[in-house]
Amino acid sequence: MGGFFQKTLLHVLALSIGTLSVGFGLSYYGASVATCLEGFNLNTKFKKSIFNALCTICAAITSSFVNFAIQKYGRKKPAMLASGIVAFGYILIICTKTSYNFLAYIGRAITGFGCGAISTINPVYIAEISPTEVRGSYGVMSQLFTAFGGTLIYFMGIWLNWRFMAAIAIIPPAINIIFCFFIPESPAFHRMEDTFKSQQRSSLFQKKYLK
C-alpha cells in the first residue's frame, strides 16, 4: 500500500515513541520542580543548576560517540541499548530518597546519556527505513514526538509528583525496546556491511595471497 499510511509507518511510530524520552528528559526538572526540590534535597541554587543541566551535558557528550556505534553495530541494537539506558536512569531516580539523593544525580546523568543517543540514532533509523516518497513526512516524526514529550511531561507535572513522573517516563523506552524486535535493520547498514565484505574479499592482504 502506497501513500502516507504504509506498514513502515508502524515502525516509524515505534521509533518516534522512543524519542518521547528526549522531551521527557530535557523537561523533567522543570515539570517536577514543585515536588523534586524537597525529594532530591535541592536546597541550593548550585544543586538545582547541576541537576537541571546534567541531562543536557551528558546528552551532548554521548552524541559525539554514537556515530561509531551505529556504523559498527547497525541501528537496531544501539537504539535498544539507548532506550535501556534511559529506563535504567529513571529507575535510579525512582529509588531515590532524601538520605541518598546522589542516586537522583546519577540517574539524571544516565538518562542524559541515553537521551543523547536516542536523539542521534532514532532520526537516522527512521530516515533510512522510510520509503523515498514519504521520507520527508516520516522524518519529522522524531522532532514532533520530542516536542510532544516535553509538553506532555509538563501536563503530568500538574497532577503527579517527581516519582510518578519518572515511573511514567520509563514507558516510552520500554515500548521502543519491545517494538525494535519487529523493526528490520536499516538497509543502509546492510549495504555498508556488504561493501565492507566485498572490500575484504578483494584485498591483497589475505592468507591465500601470502606466497
C-alpha positions as CSV (number, residue, x, y, z in Angstrom):
1,M,0.0,0.0,0.0
2,G,1.5,3.3,-1.1
3,G,0.9,6.8,0.3
4,F,1.5,8.0,3.8
5,F,-0.2,5.0,5.5
6,Q,2.2,2.1,4.9
7,K,3.4,-0.7,7.1
8,T,6.6,1.2,7.6
9,L,4.6,3.9,9.4
10,L,4.2,1.5,12.4
11,H,8.0,1.1,12.6
12,V,8.4,4.9,12.4
13,L,5.8,5.5,15.1
14,A,7.5,2.9,17.4
15,L,10.9,4.7,17.0
16,S,9.2,8.1,17.4
17,I,7.7,7.0,20.7
18,G,11.2,6.3,21.8
19,T,12.1,10.0,21.1
20,L,9.4,11.0,23.7
21,S,12.2,10.2,26.1
22,V,14.2,13.1,24.8
23,G,11.4,15.6,25.5
24,F,10.8,13.9,28.9
25,G,14.5,14.1,29.8
26,L,15.0,17.7,28.8
27,S,11.8,18.9,30.6
28,Y,11.8,16.6,33.6
29,Y,13.3,19.1,36.1
30,G,11.1,22.0,35.1
31,A,7.9,19.8,35.2
32,S,8.7,18.3,38.6
33,V,10.3,21.3,40.3
34,A,7.3,21.8,42.6
35,T,7.9,18.4,44.3
36,C,11.5,17.4,43.5
37,L,13.2,20.2,45.3
38,E,12.4,18.5,48.7
39,G,12.5,15.0,47.3
40,F,16.1,15.4,46.0
41,N,17.2,17.9,48.7
42,L,17.9,20.5,46.1
43,N,18.3,23.2,48.7
44,T,20.8,25.5,47.0
45,K,20.9,27.2,43.6
46,F,24.1,25.2,42.7
47,K,22.4,21.9,43.3
48,K,19.4,23.0,41.3
49,S,21.5,24.1,38.4
50,I,23.6,20.9,38.4
51,F,20.6,18.6,38.5
52,N,18.9,20.5,35.7
53,A,22.0,20.7,33.5
54,L,23.2,17.1,33.9
55,C,20.8,15.7,31.3
56,T,21.8,18.2,28.6
57,I,25.5,18.0,29.3
58,C,25.6,14.2,29.2
59,A,23.4,14.1,26.1
60,A,25.9,16.4,24.3
61,I,28.8,14.1,25.3
62,T,27.0,10.9,24.1
63,S,26.1,12.2,20.7
64,S,29.7,12.6,19.8
65,F,30.3,8.8,20.2
66,V,27.1,7.4,18.9
67,N,28.2,7.6,15.2
68,F,30.9,4.9,15.9
69,A,28.3,2.6,17.4
70,I,25.8,2.8,14.6
71,Q,28.5,2.3,11.9
72,K,29.8,-0.8,13.6
73,Y,26.6,-2.4,15.1
74,G,23.8,-1.0,13.0
75,R,20.8,1.0,14.2
76,K,18.6,-1.6,15.9
77,K,20.9,-2.7,18.7
78,P,22.2,0.8,19.6
79,A,18.6,2.1,19.6
80,M,17.5,-0.7,22.0
81,L,20.6,-0.1,24.2
82,A,20.0,3.7,24.3
83,S,16.3,3.1,25.4
84,G,17.5,0.7,28.1
85,I,19.9,3.3,29.4
86,V,17.2,5.9,29.7
87,A,14.9,3.4,31.5
88,F,17.7,2.5,34.0
89,G,18.3,6.2,34.7
90,Y,14.7,6.7,35.6
91,I,14.7,3.5,37.8
92,L,17.6,5.1,39.8
93,I,15.6,8.3,40.2
94,I,12.5,6.3,41.4
95,C,14.7,4.6,44.0
96,T,16.0,8.0,45.3
97,K,15.3,9.0,48.9
98,T,16.5,12.2,50.7
99,S,19.1,10.2,52.7
100,Y,20.8,9.0,49.5
101,N,19.8,11.7,46.9
102,F,23.0,11.1,45.0
103,L,21.0,8.4,43.1
104,A,19.0,11.2,41.5
105,Y,22.1,12.9,40.1
106,I,23.4,9.6,38.8
107,G,20.0,8.7,37.3
108,R,19.8,12.1,35.7
109,A,23.2,11.8,34.1
110,I,22.5,8.3,32.9
111,T,19.2,9.4,31.4
112,G,21.1,12.2,29.6
113,F,23.5,9.7,28.1
114,G,20.5,7.7,26.8
115,C,18.6,10.7,25.5
116,G,21.7,11.9,23.6
117,A,22.0,8.5,21.9
118,I,18.3,8.3,21.1
119,S,18.2,11.8,19.6
120,T,21.0,10.7,17.2
121,I,20.1,7.1,16.4
122,N,16.3,7.2,16.0
123,P,16.1,10.0,13.5
124,V,18.8,8.3,11.4
125,Y,17.0,4.9,11.7
126,I,13.7,6.5,10.7
127,A,15.1,8.2,7.7
128,E,16.8,5.0,6.5
129,I,13.8,2.7,6.8
130,S,11.3,5.2,5.3
131,P,10.2,4.8,1.7
132,T,11.6,7.5,-0.5
133,E,8.2,9.1,-1.4
134,V,7.3,9.7,2.3
135,R,10.8,10.1,3.8
136,G,10.2,13.8,4.5
137,S,6.8,13.2,6.2
138,Y,8.2,10.4,8.3
139,G,11.4,12.2,9.0
140,V,9.7,14.9,11.1
141,M,8.1,12.4,13.4
142,S,11.1,12.2,15.8
143,Q,11.1,16.0,16.3
144,L,7.4,16.1,16.6
145,F,7.4,13.4,19.3
146,T,10.3,15.1,21.1
147,A,8.4,18.3,21.4
148,F,5.2,16.4,22.4
149,G,7.2,14.6,25.1
150,G,8.3,17.9,26.6
151,T,4.7,19.2,26.5
152,L,3.2,16.0,27.9
153,I,5.5,15.9,31.0
154,Y,4.7,19.4,31.9
155,F,1.0,18.4,31.9
156,M,1.8,15.5,34.1
157,G,3.6,17.8,36.5
158,I,0.3,19.5,37.3
159,W,-1.1,16.4,39.0
160,L,1.9,14.0,39.6
161,N,5.0,14.2,41.8
162,W,8.5,13.5,40.6
163,R,8.5,9.8,41.4
164,F,5.3,9.0,39.4
165,M,6.6,11.1,36.5
166,A,9.8,9.1,36.5
167,A,7.8,5.9,36.5
168,I,5.7,7.0,33.5
169,A,8.9,8.1,31.7
170,I,10.0,4.5,31.6
171,I,7.1,3.6,29.3
172,P,8.4,5.1,26.0
173,P,11.8,3.5,26.1
174,A,10.2,0.2,27.1
175,I,7.9,0.4,24.1
176,N,10.8,1.3,21.9
177,I,12.8,-1.8,23.0
178,I,9.9,-4.2,22.5
179,F,9.0,-2.9,19.1
180,C,12.6,-2.8,17.9
181,F,12.4,-6.7,17.8
182,F,10.0,-6.3,15.0
183,I,11.6,-3.5,13.1
184,P,14.1,-4.5,10.3
185,E,17.6,-3.4,10.4
186,S,18.5,-0.3,8.3
187,P,19.0,-1.2,4.6
188,A,21.8,1.4,4.6
189,F,23.7,-0.6,7.2
190,H,23.3,-3.8,5.3
191,R,24.7,-2.1,2.2
192,M,27.6,-0.9,4.2
193,E,28.3,-4.4,5.5
194,D,28.1,-5.9,2.0
195,T,30.6,-3.2,0.8
196,F,33.0,-3.9,3.6
197,K,32.9,-7.7,3.0
198,S,33.4,-7.1,-0.7
199,Q,36.5,-5.0,0.0
200,Q,37.8,-7.7,2.3
201,R,37.4,-10.4,-0.4
202,S,39.2,-8.2,-3.0
203,S,42.0,-7.2,-0.6
204,L,45.6,-8.4,-1.3
205,F,46.2,-8.8,2.4
206,Q,44.7,-12.3,2.7
207,K,46.3,-15.6,3.7
208,K,45.7,-17.1,0.2
209,Y,47.9,-14.4,-1.3
210,L,50.8,-14.9,1.1
211,K,53.0,-16.7,-1.3
